[in-house]
Amino acid sequence: MVKKKYYYQIHLEVVLNGSDFVFGFINISHISYKKFEELFFDQITHERFLFDDAISYFIEPNLYNKHKEFFDNEIPFTFNFDLFEYSVALTGDDFDKLKPNYYEELPPMFEQDDSEVEK
């Protein structure tokens, strides 16, 4: 029996403001985990890994404006905060169809310095 390989993708979920209607998903797996850690650092609370416990992170106007050049260059979508809300989440599947933009491994654990570890 051949074990299937599991692949991971990060999607930008675009949701119509004030509703549960998902306008669409954009695969943004070409962006490194390290960059997501940098972007969402202020939203990380108790996670040991990015997207721990199926959490998603939000791109809000302040975050977008702070990293506008990066978002505009890396994500093929025109952000419009009057119409949509944006969140970023990790998904996984064993299908080979996820190629070419996927990760073969989950994000690494966050590095902690010794001052952060309780003694």
C-alpha positions as CSV (number, residue, x, y, z in Angstrom):
1,M,0.0,0.0,0.0
2,V,1.4,3.4,-1.1
3,K,1.0,6.1,1.5
4,K,-0.4,9.3,-0.1
5,K,1.6,12.5,0.4
6,Y,-0.2,15.3,2.3
7,Y,0.1,18.8,0.9
8,Y,-0.7,22.2,2.5
9,Q,-1.9,25.4,1.1
10,I,-2.6,28.8,2.5
11,H,-5.7,30.6,1.1
12,L,-6.9,34.1,1.3
13,E,-10.6,33.9,1.9
14,V,-12.6,36.8,0.5
15,V,-16.0,37.3,2.2
16,L,-18.7,39.9,1.4
17,N,-18.9,42.4,4.3
18,G,-21.8,41.7,6.7
19,S,-22.6,38.3,5.3
20,D,-21.4,34.7,5.3
21,F,-21.1,34.7,1.6
22,V,-17.6,33.6,0.5
23,F,-16.8,35.5,-2.7
24,G,-13.7,33.3,-3.3
25,F,-10.4,31.8,-2.3
26,I,-7.0,32.8,-3.6
27,N,-4.0,30.4,-3.2
28,I,-1.2,32.4,-1.7
29,S,1.1,29.4,-0.9
30,H,4.0,31.0,-2.8
31,I,4.5,33.3,0.3
32,S,6.8,31.8,2.9
33,Y,5.7,30.8,6.4
34,K,8.3,33.2,7.7
35,K,6.6,36.1,5.9
36,F,3.2,35.1,7.3
37,E,4.7,35.0,10.8
38,E,6.0,38.6,10.3
39,L,2.6,39.8,8.9
40,F,0.4,38.3,11.6
41,F,2.8,38.6,14.5
42,D,0.4,40.9,16.4
43,Q,-2.5,38.4,16.0
44,I,-0.6,35.5,17.3
45,T,-1.6,34.8,20.9
46,H,-1.1,31.3,22.3
47,E,-0.2,29.4,19.1
48,R,2.9,27.2,19.0
49,F,2.7,27.1,15.2
50,L,1.2,29.4,12.6
51,F,-2.4,28.4,12.0
52,D,-2.4,26.2,15.2
53,D,-5.8,24.8,16.0
54,A,-7.2,25.7,12.5
55,I,-7.1,29.4,13.3
56,S,-7.1,32.0,10.6
57,Y,-5.6,35.5,10.6
58,F,-7.2,38.7,9.3
59,I,-6.0,41.3,6.9
60,E,-7.6,44.5,8.1
61,P,-7.1,47.9,6.7
62,N,-4.2,48.9,9.1
63,L,-2.3,45.7,8.3
64,Y,-2.9,46.1,4.6
65,N,-1.7,49.7,4.6
66,K,1.4,48.9,6.6
67,H,2.3,46.2,4.0
68,K,0.5,47.6,1.0
69,E,3.4,47.2,-1.5
70,F,3.9,43.6,-0.5
71,F,0.2,42.7,-0.7
72,D,-0.2,44.4,-4.0
73,N,2.8,42.7,-5.5
74,E,2.2,39.2,-4.1
75,I,-1.6,38.7,-4.2
76,P,-3.4,38.9,-7.5
77,F,-6.5,40.7,-6.2
78,T,-7.5,44.3,-5.7
79,F,-8.3,44.8,-2.0
80,N,-11.5,46.7,-1.3
81,F,-12.3,46.9,2.4
82,D,-15.7,48.6,1.7
83,L,-16.9,45.4,0.0
84,F,-14.9,42.5,1.5
85,E,-13.3,41.0,4.6
86,Y,-10.1,39.0,4.2
87,S,-8.7,36.1,6.3
88,V,-5.8,33.8,5.7
89,A,-6.0,30.1,6.6
90,L,-4.1,26.8,6.1
91,T,-5.8,23.9,4.4
92,G,-4.5,20.4,3.5
93,D,-5.2,17.6,1.1
94,D,-3.7,14.4,-0.1
95,F,-4.4,15.2,-3.7
96,D,-1.6,15.9,-6.1
97,K,-3.9,18.5,-7.8
98,L,-2.6,21.1,-5.3
99,K,0.6,21.6,-7.3
100,P,2.4,23.8,-8.1
101,N,1.7,26.2,-5.2
102,Y,1.7,24.1,-2.0
103,Y,3.9,23.3,1.0
104,E,5.1,19.8,1.8
105,E,5.5,20.4,5.5
106,L,3.5,22.2,8.1
107,P,4.9,25.5,9.5
108,P,7.8,25.2,12.0
109,M,7.3,25.9,15.7
110,F,7.8,29.5,16.7
111,E,11.3,30.2,18.0
112,Q,11.2,31.5,21.6
113,D,14.1,33.1,23.4
114,D,14.9,32.0,26.9
115,S,13.2,35.0,28.5
116,E,9.8,33.8,27.1
117,V,10.0,30.4,28.5
118,E,8.5,30.1,32.0
119,K,10.9,28.7,34.6
